[in-house]
């Protein structure tokens, strides 16, 4: 059995839509402050095709996989 944690960050775009960026693997003990700062840096960088204009939220998604054979 293996487990992994994905950081899922949801942004608002300049067009008023939403975009999600998933980061895997992610430390399972990452803090709200660290994620918020990272999202601010991503917005400020302007390196994404969709212009991010704000943060809509973030979550840690944990998934466990059990190999059967």
Secondary structure, 3 states (H helix, E strand, C coil): CEEEEEEEEEEEECCCCEEEEEECCCCCCCCHHHHHHHHHHHHHHCCCCCCEEEEEEEEEEEEEECCCC
